[in-house]
Structure formats: C-alpha cells, structure tokens
C-alpha cells in the first residue's frame, strides 16, 4: 500500500522482542477473556477457527473449548488466507495498526463462510491521553511537533467499517481500563513490553533532548494523585456475522 501510515514490519519486530523479553499482556489477556466470555454465550460449536494474533500461544488451546480446530497466524500473513475456510475468526491486538483497515476487514470477511462469526478487540481512540499530553510538552521543548502516538479508530466509525466490509449485525463495545503509574518511564516500559511503542512511519528518528524528556516527565507527573498518574487504555470489543446463505446483497 502506498502512503502507509505504519511500519508494520517494525511493529512485528517489536512484538517479537517483547515476547522474547517476557511480554506484558494484562490488557491483551483482559480482551481475550472477554472474547471467551462472549463465545460461551453463543449456543453453537464452531468447526474451524482462525486466530490472527502474535501473542500468547496458549490462547489457541483455550479456543479449543469452542471450536473443533484452531489455526493461528500472524497479522502479516492474512493475505494468504483461503476464502471461506473458517466459521470463526478472532482478531486481537493488531487491527489498530493495520495500514489498510478496510482491506483487512474485507479479508477477514472473505475468510469466513456464510453465517459465521468475526470477533476480537483493538485499541480505541481514547487511549493514552496522559502520554499524548506529555509528548506535546516534549515537542514544545524540541521546537516542533512530531507524531508520537498512533491515531486510532472510534467505536462508531469502526462499526461502519465492519458493515462496509460485508458484515451483518456489528456490535462494538468500549472498555476503558485505568492503570496507574509512578512515572512516565514506567508507562513506557509497559508499552515496550506490550510491543506497543511508536511504529508510525512519520515518527521522528531524533532522540529527545534532556530538556524535552524532562518536560515530558514533568507534564506526566503533574496529573499525579497520591504519587501515581492514571492512564487510560481504551479497548474496542467487537463482534459481527457474515450474512447467512441467500442473505447477501
């Protein structure tokens, strides 16, 4: 894709590095457990499931309670998915950094049979406000603005994207998770352990000056209560179905 927003190769590299170091998966686990809860409410056992993710391999074992077979692939391999091969597709932890989100959703739809389920979670638009504020202070000290945090989709536009991709009955719920940190450095450490640091192609390659780093840290700390700063992580949980046979068009 031309004019790509994200360096997807770098994103995958950082996720793999996080896995080797020992990943911080509390948000991903929260999202995955929500997916399992939703699957438990569906009165149906699936025949063939596809998990598109690069995180905990044990997730596929847990999905075995809901599907006869479970295949796992990395997000960069979705172009090779066979159309109509699955009746359940789970996408977790990557759609928010897909360079062509409409195409990615269309690919997921093509991968599913009629009357099949697409379910998952992605990072939403109200994620990391404290970090964004801190980095604006850093930019002021550096004398120019540069993108530090990823643009993310909101719930309503994502619902419309699911419909445009051919899905029926889309539902998108918002889960705002508050996590407290003693310092900006602690937050950045968590983000690295999630493989969730800046992979924007337009990101600055110039390191922050000491003054800029201090300004960012001070701005972050200015929101502290009781010595800790509350940061928001927004998770969009979604589910949608492909139309039944004869229901297309």
N, C-alpha and C positions, 0 to 999 in steps of 0.2 A: 504494500500500500504506500502511495506517495504521501508526503507531508505527515508522516507518522508522528504521533504525539509522544508515545512511549518507546523506550528502548527495551523491547520485550526480551531480547537475549540477555541484557544486563539484569532484568528483573528475575529471569530464571536462574541466572548465576547467583544472585544474592539469596534467592530462596534455597538453593542447594548449599550455599555456605552456611546459612542459618541451620539447616538440617544437620550438617556435619558438626557444628559447634554445640548443638543442643538447642532446638527451637523453643521459642516462647509461643505456645499455642492456645493460651487461655481464651482468646476471642474466637479462634477457629473451632476449638472444642465446644464452646458455647453455641456457635452456629450449627455445628454438626449434630449436637444433641437435640437442638430444635428440629432439625430435619428428621431425625429418627422419631421424635415425638409425633410429628405430622404424618409420617409414614405409618405409624402404629394406629392412627385413626382411620386409615383407608382400608375398607373391607375388601382387600384384594392382595393376592400374592403375585409379584411380578416374575416374569420368566427370565428376562435378560436385562441387567442393569449396567450402566456405564457411569463411572465416577471420574470426572475431569478435575484433577487436583494434583498438587505436588507435595502434599503434607503427609500426615500420619498414615502409614500403610495399614495400620490396624483397622482403619475405618472400613476397608473393604470386607473384613471379617464380620463387623457389626452389621453391615448391609446384607449379609447372608441370611439374616432373620427375615428379610422382606423380599428377597429375590433368589431364584434358583442359581443363577450365575452372576458374577460381578467382575467386570473388566475395569481396569484402572489405566488411564492415560494422562500424560501431561498436557497442559493447555496448548503448547506449541504443536501438538500432534493432531489437533482436531480436524485439520484439512484432509486427513486420511480416513476419517470415519466413514463406514459404509452406510449409505442411506437406508433407513427403515430397519436397522439391525437391533433396535432396543425398544423396550416398552417402559423403561425408566432411565432418565438421565439426571445426574446430580452434578451441579457445578458449584464449586466452593473455593473462594479465595483468589480469583483471577479476573473475573469479568470487569472489575473496575479499572484494570489496566490493559484491557483489550484495545488495540488501536482502531479496530473497526467493530464496535459493539453490535450494530445492526447485523453485520455479516456473521458474527459469532453466534448470535441468537438464531439466525436463519439456519446455520449449520447444525445447531442443536435440534431445531425443529425437523430438519431433514433426516437426522439420525434416528428419529422416533417413528414408530408405527402409528397407525390410527388409534385414537383413544388411549394415548399414553401420556405419562407424567414427566414434566420437567420441573425440577425443584432445586433450590440452592440458596446461596447467600453471597452478598458482596458488600463492600464498604460503601456507605452512603455519603451524601453531600455535606452533612453537618459533622464531619469527622475532623478532629484535631484543631479546634478553634484556638486553643491556647498556644499551640505550636505555631500556627499561622501568625498570630499576633506577635509572638517572639521574633519570628523571622522578618516581619516587617520592620521591627526595630533594628535588626541587624542590617537590613538593606539601607535604612536611613544613614547608618554609620559608614556603610560602604559607598554611599553616594549614588545608588541606582537600584532599581527593582529587578529582581530575578526570580523565576518560579522555584519555589521550594517544596510545595505541597501539591499533590495531584488534584486536578479537577475531578469531581465525582458526580454521578447522576443522582437526581432526586427521585423520590418514590413515584410521583405521578408521571414524569417522562419515561421512567423505566417501564411502568405498566403499559404505556402507549407503544413502546418499543417491542414488548412481548406480543402485543396484538398485531403490530405491523409485520412481525416475523411469522405470523400464521397461527399463533397460539390462541386458544379459547379460555375463557373464564380465568384470566390472570388475577392473582391476588398478591399484593406487595404489602408487607407489614414492616414497621420501623421499630428497631430495638436500639435505644440509646444507652450505652454502657459507660458509666462513670468510673474512672480509675484515678487514684491519687498518686502523686509523685513528689518526692522531696526536692527534685531538681530537674532541670531540662536535660541534663546528662543522663539521668535515669530513664526518662522517656525515650530519648534517642537510643539508648541501649536496648530497650524493649523493641523498638521499631526495627533495629538491626536483627534482633533475634527472631522477629517475625518475617524477615526478608521483605520489609515494607518501607525501606527508605527510598529516597527520590530517584526515580528512573526516567524522569522526563528528558526527552532529547534536548530540550532547550535549557536544561539546568546549567548553572554556572560551573565551570571547571576550576574556578579560582577559589581557594580556601578562604574562609572568613578571617579577617584580621582579628587580632586580640581584642581590639576595641569593639568590633562588631559582635564577636562571640560573647563578650561581657555584657553588651547591651541586650542581646537576646536572652541571656540567662537572667538578667535583672528584670526584664519585662515579664518573663515567665513567672519569676518569683513574686512579682507584685500582686499576683492573684492568689497568693497562698493564704490559707486559713489553717491556723494551728500548725504551721510549718510545712503544709503539704498543698499542692496545687491539683485541683480536679480537672482532668482532661476528659473530653468526650470522644468516644468511638461510636459511630452510628453504623448499625448493621441493617441492611435491607434483606429481609427474608421473603422469598417469592415462591410461588407455585403456579403452574399453568398446564393446560392439557392440549394435546393435539385433537382436532375435531374427530369424531367417530367416522367410520366408513360411510360415505354418502353425505357427509356433513360439510365437505369442503365447498368453498366458493360462495 
